[in-house]
Amino acid sequence: MNIALCHESVLPRKGGCETYIAGLARRLVADGHQVHLYAWRWDAPALPAGLRCHAVELPTRPRLLRPWLFSRACRQRLAIGGHDVSLGFDKVAGVDVYYPQGGVYTEAIARSMGKHGWPVLRRTLAALRWLDPAHASFAALERAQYRHPGSLVIAISDLVRRQFLALPGMTEARIRLLPIATPPERFREDDRQGRRLRFRERHGLAVDHVVALFAGMNYRLKGLEPLLHALTRLPRGGLYLAVAGKPAAGPFARLARRLGVEEQVRFIGYCPDMRDAYFAADLLAHPTFYDPCANVVLEALACGLPVLTSRHNGAGELMHREGPDGTCAEGYVIDDPHDHARLATCLERLLDAGRRRRCAEAARRTAEGWTFEDHYRDCSASWPRRPGGGCARRAEVAADLRPAP
C-alpha cells in the first residue's frame, strides 16, 4: 500500500505520540509498504531509512492558525500523492483515518483540569480556556475532521471511545477501539542487570533500595505532586523515587525539599534510553489525572514492572481487576490521585517483595496478551482501501479546512 502519515512534528524524544508514529512507520516500511511522512520537522536518525519524508512548510502565523495551515498543506499534498490511505494524529483534519493519541481535544482539556486540587480553581481555569482563541480554534479543527461520515476514527482506549460517542453525529460504525502497544525491539533485555546496576550507581541508588519510576514530560498532569505527598506517609527510606522526563524540575524539587523527602527522590531529567530507567526500577508509579492510554504504562508492563496508575488512564483498562478497591493482578488502579492516603497504601503494599514478584509476572502476561504485532495487524486491517487518497481528495474537505474565524 501507499500510505501517508500526517503529523506536524515527529521527534520521538518528545513523547508517546511521536514515539508511536516512528514505531508504526518502521513496521510499515519493514512490511514492504510505501510510506510517506508529511511533517514540519522530524528526527531523521530516529525514523526508518525507507520512510519518505516531505517537508510541510508553515509560514509564521499565530499558534491558533498553525493546525489549520498544516491540515490545508497536507490536504494539497495528499490530493496529488496517489496514496491508498492517509492517517492523521492530533490536530489535523482532512485525512481518511484519524488516530488522536491525545483523545478528544475538548475532553482532554476538561479532564486535565483535575490536576488542580481546588474545585473552584478547576472551574475557573476551565472557563478561562474558552477566552483563549487558540482553544476555540483547535476545537473547531477537530469538529472539521469528525464531520465527515466517510472517515474512520480510531480510539486509543474505551475511555476515548466513550468521548467520541458523545460527539454530535458520531456513530459506533465510525469508531475502532485499538489500544496502542509497544514494539518489542524497544525493550530487548540485553544486559538488563548491568543497566540496572549502572543506572543506580550513577544516581546514588543502592542495590537493595526499592525504586519507583515516574516518567513523563508534564509532571503536574501525570501526578508527581500527589506522589511526593504520598512518600511522606511511607516508612522513611522505604521507597525511593526516580523521576525521568522533563529536565526542568524546579518546583517539584522544592516541594520534595519542603516535604522532607528530597533524599528519597532522584530527578533524572531526559533519559536517552528508557530501558536504563525501566530496568533499574522495581515498579512504575503513574497516578495521572488524564491519559488516553499512557505509553509509559504499556512499556512498564512489557518490562515486567508492577504498575500503579489511576482510572483516568485508558491504559488501566488492560490491567486485570481483582477487587473493587482497584487492586489488579499487575498492581493498582486508584480512583483519585489527590487521595494521598490511598496512594501511599498502594505503594506500601508494593514494598513487599512477594507482592511485586506476583505483579511483575502478571505484567509480563498482560503485555504478551496484546503485542505490537496484534496492534499492527488490527490497525492496518481497519484502514479503508480507497486508491487515490479517499476523503482527503473530496472537495468538501477543502471547504472545511478554512481557518476558524
C-alpha positions in Angstrom: 0.0 0.0 0.0 0.9 3.6 -0.5 0.4 5.1 3.0 0.6 8.7 4.2 1.2 9.7 7.8 0.5 13.3 8.8 1.7 14.9 12.0 3.2 18.4 12.4 6.3 17.1 14.3 7.8 13.7 14.7 10.5 13.9 17.3 10.3 10.6 19.3 12.2 12.0 22.3 9.3 14.5 22.8 6.7 12.0 23.9 4.5 9.0 23.4 2.6 10.0 20.2 5.7 10.8 18.2 7.4 7.6 19.5 4.3 5.7 18.3 4.4 7.2 14.8 8.1 6.3 14.5 7.4 2.7 15.5 4.4 2.4 13.2 6.4 3.8 10.3 9.2 1.4 11.0 6.8 -1.6 11.0 5.1 -0.4 7.8 8.3 0.0 5.9 9.5 -3.4 7.1 6.3 -4.9 5.7 7.1 -3.5 2.3 4.7 -0.6 2.2 5.5 2.7 0.5 5.2 5.1 3.5 5.3 8.9 3.3 5.5 11.3 6.2 4.2 14.8 5.9 5.6 16.9 8.7 7.1 20.3 9.5 10.0 18.8 11.4 11.3 15.3 12.2 14.3 13.5 13.7 15.7 11.6 10.7 18.0 9.2 12.7 15.0 8.1 14.8 13.0 7.1 11.7 13.3 4.1 9.3 15.6 4.6 6.3 12.8 3.7 3.9 10.4 6.4 5.1 9.9 9.1 2.5 9.7 12.4 4.4 8.1 15.5 2.9 8.6 18.9 4.5 5.4 20.9 5.0 6.5 24.5 5.2 4.5 26.6 7.7 4.6 30.4 7.5 5.0 32.4 10.7 1.4 32.7 12.0 -0.3 32.8 15.4 -0.5 29.5 17.2 -4.2 29.2 16.7 -3.8 29.0 12.9 -0.9 26.5 12.7 -3.0 23.3 12.7 -5.3 24.8 10.1 -2.5 25.7 7.8 -0.8 22.3 8.3 -4.0 20.5 7.6 -4.6 22.5 4.4 -1.0 22.0 3.2 -1.3 18.2 3.9 -4.6 18.1 2.0 -3.0 19.7 -1.0 -0.1 17.2 -1.0 -2.5 14.2 -0.4 -4.6 15.2 -3.3 -1.8 14.6 -5.8 0.1 11.9 -3.8 -1.8 8.9 -5.1 -2.0 7.4 -1.6 -4.3 4.5 -0.8 -4.9 5.8 2.7 -3.9 8.8 4.9 -3.6 8.8 8.7 -3.5 11.8 10.9 -2.5 12.1 14.6 -3.7 15.0 16.7 -4.7 18.5 15.4 -5.0 17.6 11.7 -8.1 17.3 9.5 -8.9 16.1 6.1 -7.5 12.5 6.5 -9.1 9.1 5.9 -8.2 7.8 9.3 -7.9 10.0 12.4 -6.0 8.5 15.3 -5.9 11.1 18.0 -3.4 9.9 20.6 -4.5 12.6 23.0 -8.2 11.7 22.8 -10.9 14.2 22.0 -9.3 17.7 22.4 -12.0 19.4 24.4 -12.3 16.4 26.7 -8.6 16.2 27.2 -8.5 19.9 28.2 -11.5 19.5 30.6 -10.2 16.3 32.2 -6.7 17.7 32.7 -8.1 20.3 35.0 -8.3 17.6 37.6 -4.6 18.2 38.3 -5.7 21.2 40.3 -6.7 20.3 43.9 -9.3 23.1 44.4 -12.6 22.6 42.6 -13.2 26.4 42.3 -9.8 26.8 40.6 -10.6 23.9 38.2 -13.9 25.5 37.2 -12.3 29.0 36.8 -9.5 27.8 34.7 -11.8 25.7 32.5 -14.0 28.7 31.9 -11.0 30.9 31.1 -9.9 28.4 28.5 -12.8 29.5 26.2 -11.4 33.0 26.2 -8.3 31.7 24.5 -8.8 32.0 20.7 -6.4 29.0 20.2 -8.6 26.8 22.3 -11.7 27.6 20.2 -9.7 27.2 17.0 -8.4 23.8 17.9 -11.8 22.6 18.9 -13.2 23.8 15.6 -10.5 22.0 13.6 -11.4 18.8 15.4 -15.0 19.2 14.5 -14.0 19.7 10.9 -12.5 16.2 10.9 -15.3 14.5 12.7 -18.0 16.0 10.4 -17.0 13.7 7.5 -19.1 10.5 7.7 -16.6 8.6 5.4 -13.6 9.0 7.7 -12.6 6.4 10.3 -11.8 7.3 13.9 -9.5 5.1 16.0 -10.0 5.2 19.8 -6.9 4.5 21.8 -8.9 3.2 24.7 -12.5 2.7 25.8 -12.2 5.9 27.8 -11.6 7.7 24.5 -14.3 5.7 22.6 -16.9 7.0 25.0 -15.7 10.5 24.4 -16.1 10.1 20.7 -19.7 8.7 21.1 -20.7 11.8 23.0 -19.9 14.0 19.9 -22.7 15.1 17.6 -23.1 12.8 14.6 -20.6 10.2 15.7 -21.7 6.6 15.5 -20.2 3.2 16.6 -19.7 2.3 13.0 -17.1 5.0 12.5 -15.1 4.1 15.6 -12.5 1.3 16.0 -11.2 0.6 19.5 -7.5 -0.1 19.2 -5.2 0.3 22.2 -1.6 1.1 21.4 1.2 -1.5 22.1 5.0 -1.4 22.5 7.3 -2.5 19.7 9.3 -5.4 21.2 12.6 -4.2 19.9 12.4 -1.1 22.1 12.9 -3.2 25.3 15.2 -6.0 24.4 16.6 -7.3 27.7 20.2 -7.5 26.8 22.4 -6.6 29.8 19.3 -5.8 32.0 21.2 -6.4 35.2 24.2 -4.3 34.0 22.0 -1.5 33.0 20.2 -1.7 36.4 23.4 -1.5 38.4 25.0 1.3 36.3 21.8 3.4 36.5 21.5 3.0 40.2 25.2 3.8 40.8 25.0 6.9 38.6 22.0 8.2 40.6 23.0 7.3 44.1 20.6 4.4 44.5 21.7 1.3 46.4 21.2 -2.3 45.1 18.7 -3.0 47.9 16.6 0.2 47.5 13.0 -0.3 46.3 12.7 2.2 43.5 9.5 3.5 41.9 9.9 5.1 38.5 7.9 8.1 37.5 8.2 9.0 33.8 6.6 11.9 31.8 7.1 15.3 30.5 4.1 17.0 32.2 4.9 16.4 35.8 1.8 18.1 37.2 -0.6 16.4 34.9 0.9 12.9 35.4 0.6 13.2 39.2 4.1 13.9 40.6 2.8 16.3 43.2 0.5 13.7 45.0 3.2 11.1 44.6 5.6 13.3 46.6 3.0 13.8 49.3 2.4 10.0 49.4 6.1 9.5 50.1 5.7 11.3 53.4 3.2 8.7 54.6 5.6 5.8 54.0 8.3 4.5 56.3 11.3 6.8 55.9 13.7 5.4 53.4 11.3 2.6 52.4 10.7 3.8 48.9 12.9 5.8 46.5 11.5 7.7 43.5 13.3 8.2 40.2 11.7 11.0 38.1 12.5 10.8 34.4 11.4 13.1 31.6 11.4 16.9 31.8 14.8 18.3 32.5 13.4 21.3 34.5 12.0 20.1 37.8 12.5 23.2 40.0 9.0 23.5 41.6 8.9 19.8 42.3 12.4 19.6 43.7 11.5 22.4 46.0 8.3 20.6 47.0 10.3 17.4 47.8 12.6 19.5 50.0 9.7 21.2 51.8 8.1 17.8 52.4 11.3 16.4 53.8 11.6 13.6 51.1 14.3 15.1 48.9 16.8 12.3 50.0 14.4 9.8 48.5 13.9 11.5 45.2 16.2 11.5 42.2 15.3 13.9 39.3 16.9 12.2 36.3 15.6 14.5 33.6 15.7 13.3 30.0 16.7 9.7 29.7 18.1 8.9 26.2 17.4 5.1 26.6 14.4 4.4 28.8 15.5 0.8 29.2 18.0 2.1 31.7 15.2 3.6 33.8 12.8 0.7 33.5 15.4 -1.9 34.2 16.6 0.0 37.3 13.2 0.4 38.8 11.1 -2.1 40.8 7.7 -0.6 39.9 6.1 2.2 37.9 4.1 4.9 39.7 1.9 6.9 37.3 -1.0 8.4 39.2 -2.1 10.5 36.2 -5.0 13.0 36.1 -5.6 12.2 32.5 -4.0 9.9 29.9 -6.0 8.4 27.0 -3.7 5.4 27.1 -0.3 6.0 28.6 2.5 4.5 26.6 4.7 4.5 29.7 2.3 2.0 31.4 2.4 -0.3 28.4 6.2 -0.1 28.3 6.5 -0.8 32.0 4.2 -3.9 31.6 6.4 -5.1 28.7 9.4 -4.7 31.0 7.7 -6.8 33.8 7.2 -3.9 36.2 4.2 -3.7 38.6 2.1 -0.6 37.8 0.3 1.9 39.9 -1.9 4.2 37.9 -5.4 5.9 38.0 -8.8 5.3 36.5 -8.2 8.4 34.4 -5.7 6.4 32.3 -7.1 4.3 29.5 -4.1 2.0 29.8 -5.5 0.8 33.1 -8.2 -0.9 31.1 -5.6 -3.5 30.1 -4.9 -4.4 33.7 -6.9 -7.2 35.4 -9.0 -6.1 38.3 -9.1 -8.4 41.3 -11.2 -6.3 43.7 -13.5 -3.3 44.0 -10.7 -1.2 45.6 -8.7 -1.0 42.4 -6.4 -4.0 43.2 -5.2 -5.6 40.0 -3.1 -8.6 39.2 -0.5 -6.2 37.8 -0.7 -3.6 40.6 -3.3 -0.9 41.4 -5.7 1.5 39.7 -6.7 4.2 42.1 -9.8 6.4 41.8 -8.3 9.8 42.8 -4.7 10.8 42.6 -5.4 13.5 45.1 -6.1 10.8 47.7 -2.6 10.8 49.2 -3.6 8.2 51.8 -4.8 5.7 49.2 -1.8 6.3 47.0 0.5 5.7 49.9 -1.3 2.5 50.9 -0.9 1.0 47.4 2.8 2.0 47.3 3.4 0.5 50.8 1.8 -2.8 49.6 4.3 -2.8 46.7 7.2 -2.6 49.2 6.5 -6.3 49.8 8.9 -8.3 47.5 6.4 -11.2 47.1 3.7 -8.9 46.0 6.0 -7.2 43.5 7.1 -10.5 42.1 3.5 -11.7 41.5 2.6 -8.3 39.9 5.7 -8.5 37.7 4.7 -12.0 36.5 1.1 -10.8 35.7 2.5 -7.6 34.0 4.5 -9.8 31.6 1.5 -12.0 30.8 -0.6 -8.9 30.1 2.0 -7.4 27.8 2.3 -10.7 25.9 -1.5 -10.8 25.5 -1.6 -7.6 23.5 1.6 -7.1 21.4 2.6 -4.6 18.9 2.1 -7.2 16.2 -1.6 -7.6 17.4 -2.0 -3.9 17.3 -0.3 -3.5 13.9 -2.5 -6.3 12.3 -5.7 -4.9 13.6 -4.7 -1.3 12.8 -3.9 -2.0 9.2 -6.9 -4.2 8.7 -9.2 -1.4 9.7 -8.0 1.1 7.2 -10.3 1.9 4.2 -8.8 0.9 0.9 -9.6 3.9 -1.4 -7.0 4.3 -4.2 -6.3 8.0 -4.7 -6.5 9.1 -1.1 -10.1 8.7 -0.1 -11.7 11.5 1.8 -8.6 13.7 1.5 -9.5 14.3 -2.1 -13.1 15.2 -1.7 -14.0 18.8 -2.4 -16.0 19.2 0.8 -12.9 18.6 2.8 -11.2 21.6 1.2 -14.2 23.8 2.1 -14.0 22.7 5.7 -10.3 23.5 6.1 -10.6 27.2 6.0 -9.1 28.6 9.3 -11.6 29.2 12.0 -12.7 32.8 12.4 
